[in-house]
């Protein structure tokens, strides 16, 4: 169940990164990991990219506090802790 939560949180993070037009390389890596997870159901990459996405979004939020929701960061944190 926690892998599914991580998958959904990562999809939301990817969408936000894309909308903010930041971290294009990370977005590509997340898309690849999501595709890989669909085929092999190994969530290791999801957690790794989840950490990177969380770090990137937290960093962006410091300068633009209204553009990244607390809920998005909380969802990522909860999914990462559930691993």
Secondary structure, DSSP 8 states (H G I E B T S, - for coil): -HHHHHHHHHHHHHHHHHHHT--HHHHHHHHHHHHHHHHH--THHHHHHHHHHHHHHHHHHHH-TTTS-HHHHHHHHHHHHT-
